[in-house]
Amino acid sequence: MQRVHAQNGIVTQAWSPIGGITSYRGGEKSTFDDPTLLDIARSHGKSAAQVMLRWHLQQGRSVIPKSTKPARIAENFDVFDFELTTEQLAAIDALNTGVRGGPEPDSITLEAFGMAIPEA
């Protein structure tokens, strides 16, 4: 899709670029615990979330991560002082199983997934 988007002047946007609801709804597998991402994160002194955001950015995608926690929002912005190597990009690419990790987008409703935002 990204290649087709680029041919048509469209910037691809990463939906749930760091795991979304699969990260905080008790799923059996969290991207934050992936050994490949954790190894890459350690090599840069960053978090797995920051590595995921940087990967999207270096691949030319627009990323809009969501958080209600000020510290995490600040962490999400702190991704412009390092760059992933070609090997690291390839290692992250290789994590793709072709299987959606979260629910189908049409099933996302306030009733099913809404949560209070304490600061609102």
N, C-alpha and C positions, 0 to 999 in steps of 0.2 A: 504494500500500500504506500509506503513512504516514497518509493521510486515514482509511482504514478502521481502522488501528490506533488513532488518536486517538479515533474514535467508540466504540471498545471499551475505552478506558482502557489501551492498550498503548503503551509507549514503543518506537519503532523503534530498533534498534541498527544502526550502520554496521559492516558486516563489511569488514575491511581498509580502514579509512577514509583511509589515505594511500598506497594502492597495493599494499600487501602484497607477495606474492612477485613481482609484475610489476615491482617496483622494484629488487629485488636478485638476480634470476635471469637478468639479461641480456636482457630483452625488448627488442624493437625500439623501443618507445616508453615513456618514463617520465613520469609525471605531474610529477615534480620538475623537468623541463625544459620544461614547458608555458609558452609566452610569456605567456599571460593570467595564469596563477598567479604567474609571476615578476614581472610588472609590479605586480600587486596586492601581492605580498609586499614589493617595494621601497618602495611607497608607505607601508607601515606599519612598515618596518624589521624585517620578519619573514622567515621562510623559507617556501617553497612548502608544506612540510608543515604549518606552523602555520596558514597560510591555509586549507588543506583542513580541518583540524580545526575551526577557527573557523566555517567555512561549515556543517559538519555541526551544530555546536552551535547556531548561529543558526537553523537549519532545524528545530530541535527533536529532533534525533537524539542518542542515546547513542553515544559514541565510545570505543572501547577500543583504542588503538594499541599495537602490539607493538614492542619493541626490546630488544636485549641490551646496548646501549651506554648507560652512565649519562648521558652528555651528551645523547643523543637523548631519553632518558626525561625529563630535566629540561626540554628544549626543548618536548616535547609538553605539559607542564603549563603552559608560559608562553604561554597563549592567551586570558587573561582581561583583558588590559590594552588591548585594541583591539576595534573593532567594524567589520565590513564594511558598506559602504554598500549601499543598495538596488541601485544600478547594478552594484556589484561582485558581489553575490549573483546578479544576473541574468546577468552575464558568465560566472560559474562554472556556473550552470545550463545555459547555452547550450553548454557543452563536452560535454554528454551526447550520445553517438552512438547510444545504445540497444543497443550491442554490449558484451558482457561483456569486460573487459580481462584477466581471469585465468581460471584453469581453473574448471570446474564444481565447486561445493562437494563433491559426492559423490566427486570424484576426489582430494581432499586426504587423503592418508594419510601416516603417518610414513615408510613405505617410499619413497614418491614425493617427498616434500618435507621430510623431517626434516633437521634440521641441529643440530650440536652447539652448546650454549650454554657458552662458555668459563668463565663465572663460576659455573656450577652444580656 
